[in-house]
């Protein structure tokens, strides 16, 4: 992993009295200013953009049992950096981190430092503790006093157990609680997003309106009410505030990644994006089940069929859920065997067949939330998977943690990270479902490829489903934090194949009236819009076989090097372009309104002619796709027309 430092860090020290002291740091372009105010009573901060308040006066700090910090004097250190670093994979494999930094340290016996970084696209701060014994953290006083409460916000409700909730569009002043990312817009047209970065060994942060009417950090507690037990030398996660003049500017920011450390994995050659399919969607539709029996999905026969399909269609991997014994205990004692396959899944012959076909075999570990049992076998299970030639693992946590622990508490965060680091030792890439939120650790641990962390495709199989408005909000909220394994690309949007199965099971609720709530063209576009380095063709393979529109996924490459959100408004529409090698891909989607957009192709490489194929909507026929092939260059402008809930996907392949 290459790293080029352009500006050498510089530092200056100053000792200042506390009474009424204000310490400030500005972004490199001078537009964003962070001001830290300290007095004997405590510390607070403000953020201005172009001289106008963006975050009003907001309290700062941590609450610890039997500890009070001395704010009577402050030592200030200033520095900055401008560096470009490369990633082994990502929306953009080259990122620039340019910031000015201020570290304000209080106390002597117990040092409490607030480290602040100001970027051109936002600010971030964290608390650093030193010269102390271990501490018991009972709360956090950090506030986010957004200066425009009449502005609009988009978020999910606060929960320490799940992120699989619908978005709410609310005036900022009406929000009583929210999870992060918390995205908002001011009446003046500035956009912001509150989140956190580098979350390790600490509970997640949600937002709750406190007695002063200001959003305040709320940490997931442990069963005894304590928020975190930490050592005396400790850095909290960064509290980040992204700022952009447009909604798509939030998507195009690298700020969350910039706040994480470089990779701790020296050799990343084994970490490779891929396209995959698998035995999964049938279980949610009710045509298959996870357990042994006549409808078992993960059988040797099905495995061979899916492996052949992957090999024939330029996919790299195949996932099998329900391969291992224990699924009959799901919802009960949550005991799974991570080493023993069901008798009708011949794992050794399947692994050998994968190797012969050049296809990656994915393993799946559902824990049901039984963390002690899973941690006890991590090493033996991961060593076994490595012996089979497995490089990718999907994990699941659909169930409550034992002992009264929250998924998103310090206990949960520690567990998720233990799995990441153990997987790295055994050469395993991870796809985590029911995860802890993405906070950019994929820069430090690039084997943490993708995760769920929102309402994914399965909600369409047994609920009211995900609306087009939801899909037009997702990129501006959840996806700001990082990749998502949404499992896109359902072609049978009316479930005709499943409904023809007279023995179909109603799993997780009535499913007779469920369907995909977008057009087929939008399902194709989601492969581009919803970024994941592990991208799934999630439908039953029989719905892809012989379908001309599946050519898009054959041509698609999940290993992109450059991405940009070109146009969009939150909840209304989105247009994203990506480049992989010499090919480009565009995905566009709209809400329940038909929409026509004009798109300049200036993002293409100049001087190159591209053969484009557009997969578009057909008026009045949401299950049909139109095909248009043309020649274009970067000097051209095209029109993207979308039907209600529709979209368009376009491939750009250079002409030889």
C-alpha positions in Angstrom: 0.0 0.0 0.0 1.7 3.2 -1.2 1.6 6.4 0.7 2.9 9.8 -0.5 3.3 12.5 2.1 3.2 15.9 0.4 3.3 18.3 3.4 5.5 17.5 6.4 3.7 17.9 9.8 4.5 21.0 11.6 3.7 21.7 15.3 3.6 24.7 17.7 3.0 24.6 21.4 1.3 27.2 23.5 0.1 27.3 27.2 -3.0 29.3 27.8 -5.2 30.1 30.8 -8.7 28.7 30.8 -11.0 31.6 31.6 -12.8 32.4 28.5 -10.1 30.9 26.2 -11.0 30.1 22.6 -8.8 27.9 20.5 -9.6 27.6 16.8 -8.5 25.7 13.8 -9.6 26.2 10.2 -9.8 24.0 7.1 -7.0 24.3 4.5 -9.3 26.4 2.3 -10.3 28.6 5.2 -14.0 28.1 4.8 -14.7 25.9 7.8 -13.7 27.0 11.3 -13.8 24.9 14.5 -13.7 26.9 17.8 -13.1 25.1 21.1 -14.1 27.1 24.2 -12.8 26.2 27.6 -13.4 27.5 31.1 -13.1 26.1 34.6 -16.7 24.7 34.2 -15.9 22.7 31.1 -15.4 22.8 27.4 -17.6 23.4 24.3 -17.2 23.9 20.6 -18.7 25.7 17.6 -18.4 25.2 13.8 -18.7 28.1 11.3 -18.9 27.8 7.5 -18.0 31.0 5.6 -18.4 32.9 8.9 -22.0 31.6 9.5 -22.8 29.3 12.4 -23.3 25.7 11.3 -23.0 24.0 14.7 -23.9 26.3 17.5 -22.3 26.2 21.0 -22.2 22.5 22.0 -20.9 20.8 25.1 -18.0 18.4 24.9 -16.5 15.7 27.1 -16.8 12.3 28.8 -18.3 11.3 32.1 -16.2 8.9 34.2 -16.9 7.3 37.6 -15.0 9.2 40.3 -13.0 11.3 37.8 -13.2 15.0 37.1 -10.9 16.6 34.7 -9.2 19.9 35.4 -9.8 22.5 32.6 -8.0 25.4 34.3 -5.1 25.4 31.9 -4.8 24.2 28.3 -1.7 23.2 26.3 -2.3 23.6 22.5 -0.4 21.9 19.8 -1.0 22.6 16.1 -0.1 20.5 13.1 -1.4 19.5 9.7 -0.9 17.1 6.8 -1.6 16.7 3.1 -1.2 13.2 1.9 -2.4 10.9 -0.8 -2.8 7.2 0.0 -3.9 4.2 -1.9 -6.2 1.4 -0.9 -6.2 -2.2 -2.2 -9.9 -1.7 -3.1 -12.6 0.9 -2.6 -15.0 3.3 -4.3 -11.8 5.2 -5.0 -8.5 3.5 -4.5 -6.7 6.8 -4.3 -7.7 9.2 -1.5 -6.4 12.6 -0.4 -6.3 13.5 3.3 -5.6 17.3 3.7 -6.3 18.8 7.1 -5.2 21.2 9.8 -5.0 19.8 13.3 -5.3 21.2 16.8 -4.8 19.2 20.0 -5.8 20.9 23.2 -4.7 19.1 26.4 -6.0 19.7 29.9 -4.8 18.5 33.3 -1.5 17.2 34.5 -2.0 14.1 36.6 -4.8 13.0 34.3 -4.4 14.3 30.8 -7.5 14.9 28.7 -6.9 15.9 25.1 -9.4 17.0 22.5 -7.8 16.4 19.1 -9.5 18.3 16.2 -9.0 18.0 12.5 -10.5 20.4 10.0 -10.8 19.3 6.4 -12.2 21.1 3.4 -15.2 18.8 3.6 -15.8 18.7 7.4 -14.4 18.5 10.9 -13.8 15.7 13.4 -12.7 15.5 17.0 -11.9 12.8 19.5 -11.0 12.5 23.2 -7.6 11.1 24.2 -6.8 10.0 27.7 -3.4 9.6 29.2 -1.6 9.5 32.6 -4.5 7.7 34.3 -5.5 4.4 35.7 -8.2 2.4 33.9 -11.5 4.3 33.8 -15.2 3.5 34.0 -17.0 5.6 31.4 -20.6 6.4 32.4 -21.6 8.8 29.6 -20.6 11.3 27.0 -21.6 15.0 27.1 -20.9 15.7 23.4 -23.7 17.8 21.8 -24.5 18.6 18.2 -26.4 21.9 18.3 -27.2 22.3 14.7 -27.6 26.0 14.0 -30.6 25.5 11.6 -33.3 23.5 13.5 -35.8 24.4 10.8 -33.6 22.5 8.2 -34.4 19.0 7.0 -32.9 15.7 8.2 -32.8 12.1 7.2 -32.1 9.3 9.6 -33.3 6.1 11.2 -34.4 6.0 14.9 -31.8 5.3 17.5 -31.4 1.6 18.4 -28.6 -0.3 20.1 -29.8 -3.6 18.4 -30.5 -3.0 14.7 -30.1 -0.6 11.8 -32.8 -2.3 9.7 -35.3 0.5 10.0 -37.0 2.8 7.6 -35.7 6.3 7.0 -37.6 9.4 8.4 -37.5 12.8 6.7 -38.0 15.3 9.6 -37.3 18.9 10.4 -34.1 18.9 12.5 -35.9 20.4 15.4 -38.4 17.5 15.5 -35.8 14.7 15.8 -35.9 13.2 19.3 -33.5 10.3 18.6 -31.4 9.0 15.7 -28.7 6.7 14.7 -25.8 7.8 12.6 -25.0 8.7 9.9 -27.4 11.5 10.6 -27.8 13.6 7.4 -29.3 17.1 7.3 -29.6 20.2 5.1 -29.8 23.8 6.1 -32.3 26.2 4.5 -29.3 27.9 2.8 -28.5 24.7 0.9 -25.5 23.4 3.0 -25.5 19.6 3.7 -24.1 17.9 6.7 -23.8 14.4 8.2 -22.9 13.5 11.8 -21.2 10.1 12.2 -18.2 8.5 13.9 -15.0 7.0 12.6 -12.5 4.4 13.9 -14.9 2.7 16.3 -12.9 0.3 18.4 -13.4 -1.0 22.0 -16.1 1.6 22.7 -19.9 1.6 22.4 -21.6 3.0 19.3 -22.9 6.6 19.4 -26.5 7.4 18.8 -28.1 10.8 19.1 -30.9 11.8 21.5 -32.4 15.2 22.2 -31.5 16.3 25.8 -33.2 18.6 28.2 -31.7 21.6 26.5 -33.3 20.7 23.2 -29.9 19.8 21.6 -28.9 16.4 20.1 -26.5 14.7 22.4 -24.3 11.6 22.0 -25.9 8.6 23.7 -23.7 5.5 24.1 -25.0 1.9 24.2 -24.7 0.6 27.8 -23.5 -2.7 29.2 -25.9 -4.8 31.3 -24.6 -3.0 34.5 -25.3 0.4 33.1 -21.7 1.3 32.4 -21.0 2.5 28.9 -17.3 1.4 28.7 -14.4 0.1 30.7 -11.2 1.5 29.2 -7.5 1.7 30.0 -5.9 4.9 31.2 -4.3 5.5 27.8 -7.2 5.5 25.3 -8.5 7.3 22.2 -12.3 7.4 21.6 -13.7 7.1 18.1 -13.8 10.3 16.1 -17.0 12.4 16.2 -17.3 13.5 12.6 -19.3 16.3 10.9 -19.2 16.1 7.1 -20.1 19.4 5.3 -20.8 19.8 1.6 -22.5 22.4 -0.7 -24.5 19.6 -2.4 -26.1 16.4 -1.4 -23.8 14.3 -3.6 -20.8 16.1 -2.0 -21.4 14.0 1.1 -21.2 10.8 -0.9 -18.0 11.8 -2.6 -16.2 12.7 0.6 -13.3 10.5 1.9 -13.4 12.0 5.4 -14.5 8.9 7.3 -11.6 6.9 5.7 -9.2 9.7 6.3 -9.9 9.4 10.0 -8.7 5.8 10.1 -5.2 4.5 10.3 -3.3 2.8 7.3 -3.6 -0.9 6.8 -2.4 -3.2 9.5 -2.3 -6.1 7.0 1.1 -5.9 5.2 0.3 -8.3 2.3 -3.1 -7.5 0.9 -2.7 -9.4 -2.4 -5.3 -12.0 -1.3 -7.9 -9.3 -0.6 -9.9 -9.1 -3.9 -13.4 -7.8 -4.8 -15.6 -10.2 -6.5 -19.1 -10.9 -8.0 -21.0 -13.8 -6.4 -24.3 -15.7 -6.4 -25.6 -18.2 -3.9 -28.3 -20.2 -2.2 -30.0 -17.5 -0.2 -32.9 -15.8 -1.8 -35.0 -19.0 -2.0 -35.1 -19.2 1.7 -36.5 -15.7 2.1 -39.0 -16.4 -0.7 -40.1 -19.6 1.1 -39.2 -22.0 -1.8 -36.2 -23.3 0.2 -35.2 -23.7 3.8 -32.0 -23.6 5.8 -32.5 -27.0 7.5 -32.3 -30.6 6.3 -35.3 -31.9 4.5 -37.1 -31.9 1.1 -36.7 -28.2 0.6 -33.1 -27.8 1.9 -31.4 -25.2 -0.2 -27.7 -26.0 0.5 -27.4 -29.4 -1.0 -24.6 -30.9 -3.1 -26.9 -30.9 -6.2 -27.7 -27.2 -5.8 -24.1 -26.4 -5.1 -22.9 -27.9 -8.3 -25.6 -26.0 -10.2 -24.7 -22.7 -8.7 -21.0 -23.2 -9.2 -21.5 -24.0 -12.9 -23.7 -20.9 -13.2 -20.9 -18.8 -11.7 -18.3 -20.3 -14.0 -20.4 -19.8 -17.1 -21.3 -16.1 -16.3 -18.0 -14.6 -15.2 -18.8 -14.6 -11.5 -16.0 -15.3 -9.0 -17.8 -16.7 -5.9 -20.7 -18.8 -4.6 -22.3 -18.5 -1.1 -24.3 -21.3 0.6 -26.4 -20.5 3.6 -27.7 -23.4 5.6 -24.7 -25.7 4.8 -23.9 -26.5 8.4 -25.7 -28.3 11.2 -27.6 -26.3 13.8 -30.2 -24.3 11.9 -32.9 -26.3 13.6 -31.8 -24.5 16.8 -32.3 -21.0 15.3 -34.7 -19.2 17.5 -34.0 -21.7 20.3 -30.7 -22.3 22.0 -28.9 -20.8 19.0 -26.4 -23.6 18.8 -24.7 -23.9 15.4 -21.9 -26.3 14.4 -19.3 -24.3 12.4 -17.3 -27.3 11.4 -19.9 -30.0 10.5 -21.9 -29.9 7.2 -25.3 -31.4 6.8 -25.1 -34.9 5.3 -26.6 -33.7 2.0 -23.9 -31.1 1.6 -20.7 -32.9 0.6 -18.4 -30.1 1.6 -15.1 -31.7 0.5 -16.3 -32.6 -3.0 -17.9 -29.1 -3.3 -14.7 -27.4 -2.3 -12.8 -29.5 -4.8 -15.3 -28.7 -7.6 -14.9 -25.0 -6.8 -11.2 -25.2 -7.1 -11.5 -27.1 -10.4 -13.8 -24.5 -11.8 -11.8 -21.5 -10.5 -14.7 -20.4 -8.3 -14.4 -19.1 -4.7 -16.3 -21.1 -2.1 -17.9 -18.8 0.5 -18.7 -20.1 4.0 -21.5 -18.7 6.1 -21.6 -18.5 9.9 -24.9 -17.6 11.5 -24.4 -17.1 15.2 -27.9 -16.3 16.3 -26.2 -13.9 18.7 -24.5 -16.8 20.7 -21.2 -15.0 21.0 -19.5 -17.2 23.7 -20.0 -20.3 21.5 -18.8 -18.6 18.4 -15.7 -17.1 19.9 -14.8 -20.5 21.4 -14.4 -22.0 17.9 -13.2 -19.0 15.8 -9.7 -20.3 15.3 -10.6 -23.9 14.6 -13.4 -23.0 12.3 -11.3 -20.4 10.4 -8.4 -22.8 10.1 -10.8 -25.4 8.7 -12.1 -23.0 6.1 -8.6 -22.1 5.0 -7.8 -25.8 4.5 -10.8 -26.0 2.1 -9.4 -23.1 0.1 -12.0 -20.6 1.4 -11.1 -16.9 1.3 -14.5 -15.3 2.0 -16.8 -15.6 5.0 -20.3 -14.2 5.6 -21.3 -13.8 9.2 -24.8 -13.2 10.7 -26.1 -12.2 14.2 -29.9 -12.6 13.9 -30.7 -13.0 17.5 -30.2 -11.4 20.9 -26.8 -11.6 22.5 -26.7 -13.7 25.6 -26.2 -12.1 29.0 -28.3 -9.0 28.2 -25.6 -7.4 26.0 -26.6 -5.1 23.2 -25.3 -5.7 19.6 -23.8 -2.2 19.5 -22.4 -2.1 23.1 -18.7 -2.2 23.9 -19.1 -6.0 24.2 -20.5 -6.2 20.7 -17.9 -3.9 19.2 -15.1 -5.9 20.7 -16.6 -9.1 19.3 -17.0 -7.8 15.8 -13.4 -6.6 15.8 -12.1 -9.9 17.2 -13.7 -11.6 14.2 -12.1 -9.1 11.8 -8.6 -9.6 13.2 -8.9 -13.4 13.5 -10.2 -13.6 9.9 -7.2 -11.6 8.8 -4.8 -14.1 10.4 -6.5 -16.9 8.4 -6.7 -15.0 5.1 -10.4 -14.5 5.2 -12.4 -11.6 3.8 -15.6 -10.7 5.7 -19.2 -9.8 4.8 -21.0 -9.1 8.1 -24.8 -9.1 8.5 -26.5 -7.7 11.6 -23.1 -5.9 12.1 -21.8 -3.0 14.0 -21.9 0.1 11.8 -19.3 0.9 9.3 -16.9 3.6 10.6 -14.1 3.4 8.0 -12.0 0.6 9.6 -11.8 -1.0 6.2 -8.8 1.2 5.6 -7.0 -0.3 8.6 -8.4 -3.8 8.2 -9.1 -4.1 4.4 -10.3 -7.7 4.8 -13.5 -6.1 6.3 -15.0 -5.9 2.9 -18.7 -5.1 3.3 -21.6 -5.4 5.7 -25.3 -5.1 5.9 -26.4 -2.5 8.5 -29.7 -1.3 6.9 -32.8 -2.8 5.4 -31.5 -5.1 2.7 -33.1 -7.0 -0.1 -34.7 -9.7 2.1 -37.2 -7.2 3.4 -38.9 -7.3 0.0 -39.6 -11.0 0.4 -41.7 -10.9 3.5 -42.7 -7.3 4.3 -44.0 -4.2 2.7 -40.5 -4.0 1.1 -38.2 -1.2 0.4 -39.6 1.7 -1.6 -37.9 3.7 -4.4 -37.8 6.6 -2.0 -35.9 4.4 0.5 -33.4 3.5 -2.2 -32.9 7.1 -3.1 -32.2 8.0 0.5 -29.8 5.1 1.2 -26.8 6.5 -0.7 -27.0 9.8 1.3 -27.2 8.2 4.7 -26.1 4.6 5.3 -23.7 4.5 2.3 -21.9 7.6 3.5 -20.3 5.3 6.1 -19.1 2.7 3.6 -20.0 -0.3 1.5 -23.2 -2.3 2.0 -24.1 -5.9 1.1 -27.6 -5.0 0.0 -27.7 -8.2 -2.2 -29.2 -6.4 -5.3 -30.4 -7.6 -8.7 -33.8 -9.4 -8.4 -35.0 -9.9 -12.0 -38.3 -11.7 -11.1 -39.8 -8.6 -9.5 -43.3 -10.2 -9.2 -41.9 -13.5 -7.8 -43.6 -15.5 -10.5 -41.2 -18.4 -10.1 -41.8 -18.5 -6.4 -45.6 -18.1 -6.6 -45.7 -21.0 -9.1 -44.4 -23.2 -6.3 -47.6 -24.5 -4.6 -45.7 -25.6 -1.5 -44.2 -22.3 -0.9 -43.7 -21.5 2.8 -44.7 -18.3 4.5 -41.5 -17.5 6.3 -41.3 -14.6 8.6 -44.8 -13.5 7.8 -47.3 -13.5 5.0 -45.6 -13.2 1.6 -48.4 -13.8 -1.0 -48.6 -10.1 -1.9 -44.9 -9.2 -1.6 -42.9 -8.0 -4.6 -40.1 -5.8 -5.6 -41.2 -2.2 -5.5 -39.0 -0.9 -8.4 -38.6 -1.6 -12.1 -36.3 -4.2 -13.4 -34.0 -1.5 -14.8 -33.6 0.0 -11.3 -32.7 -3.5 -10.0 -29.8 -3.5 -12.5 -28.8 0.0 -11.7 -28.5 -0.9 -8.0 -25.4 -2.9 -8.8 -23.7 0.4 -9.5 -25.5 2.7 -7.1 -25.2 0.6 -3.9 -21.4 0.1 -3.7 -20.0 -3.1 -2.4 -16.7 -4.8 -3.3 -18.5 -8.1 -2.9 -21.5 -7.7 -5.2 -24.2 -10.3 -5.4 -26.5 -11.5 -8.2 -29.1 -12.3 -5.5 -32.0 -13.8 -7.5 -32.6 -17.5 -8.1 -30.2 -18.4 -11.0 -33.1 -19.7 -13.1 -34.4 -16.2 -13.3 -31.1 -15.1 -14.9 -30.6 -18.0 -17.3 -31.3 -16.9 -20.8 -32.3 -13.3 -19.7 -30.6 -10.8 -22.0 -30.4 -8.1 -19.3 -28.1 -10.3 -17.2 -25.4 -9.2 -19.7 -24.9 -6.1 -17.6 -23.7 -8.1 -14.6 -21.5 -10.3 -16.8 -19.8 -7.0 -18.0 -19.8 -5.5 -14.6 -16.6 -5.4 -12.5 -16.9 -5.0 -8.7 -13.3 -4.1 -8.5 -13.6 -0.4 -9.3 -10.8 2.2 -8.9 -12.8 5.4 -9.2 -16.3 6.5 -8.3 -18.3 9.7 -8.2 -21.9 10.6 -7.4 -22.7 12.9 -10.3 -26.3 14.1 -9.5 -28.9 13.6 -6.8 -31.2 14.9 -4.2 -32.0 12.9 -1.0 -35.0 10.7 -1.3 -35.6 11.8 -4.9 -33.0 10.6 -7.3 -29.3 9.5 -7.6 -26.8 9.1 -10.5 -23.5 7.3 -9.8 -20.5 6.6 -12.1 -17.7 4.1 -11.5 -14.6 3.0 -13.4 -13.1 -0.5 -13.3 -10.0 -0.8 -15.5 -10.9 0.9 -18.7 -14.7 0.3 -18.4 -17.2 2.7 -16.9 -20.6 2.1 -15.4 -23.4 4.4 -14.6 -26.4 3.7 -12.4 -29.4 6.0 -12.0 -32.6 5.7 -10.0 -35.6 7.8 -9.2 -38.4 7.9 -6.6 -42.1 7.4 -7.4 -41.9 10.2 -9.9 -40.9 9.8 -13.5 -37.8 11.8 -14.2 -35.6 12.9 -17.1 -32.0 13.9 -16.5 -29.3 15.4 -18.7 -25.9 13.8 -18.0 -22.6 15.2 -19.5 -20.1 12.4 -20.1 -17.1 14.5 -19.1 -16.1 11.9 -16.5 -15.0 9.5 -19.3 -11.4 9.4 -20.5 -10.9 12.0 -23.2 -10.0 10.9 -26.7 -11.6 7.4 -26.3 -14.7 6.2 -28.0 -17.0 4.0 -26.0 -19.7 1.5 -27.0 -22.5 2.1 -24.6 -25.4 -0.2 -23.8 -28.2 1.4 -21.8 -30.6 -0.8 -19.8 -33.7 1.3 -19.3 -37.3 1.3 -18.3 -40.3 0.4 -20.5 -43.4 2.6 -19.9 -46.2 0.6 -18.2 -44.0 -2.6 -18.0 -41.9 -2.5 -14.9 -40.7 -6.1 -15.4 -39.3 -5.3 -18.9 -36.1 -3.6 -20.0 -35.2 -1.6 -23.0 -31.8 -1.9 -24.7 -30.0 1.0 -26.5 -26.5 0.8 -27.9 -24.6 3.9 -29.1 -21.1 5.3 -29.5 -20.1 8.1 -27.2 -17.1 10.2 -26.1 -16.4 12.4 -23.1 -17.6 15.4 -25.2 -21.1 14.1 -25.4 -24.2 14.6 -23.2 -26.9 12.0 -22.9 -30.4 11.9 -21.6 -31.5 9.5 -18.9 -35.2 8.9 -18.8 -36.8 7.0 -15.9 -40.3 5.7 -15.2 -41.8 6.0 -11.7 -39.7 3.9 -9.2 -37.4 3.2 -12.2 -33.8 3.7 -13.2 -31.2 3.1 -15.9 -27.9 1.3 -16.0 -25.2 1.9 -18.7 -22.0 0.2 -19.6 -19.2 2.1 -21.3 -16.7 -0.2 -23.0 -13.8 1.2 -25.1 -14.0 0.5 -28.8 -10.9 -1.3 -29.9 
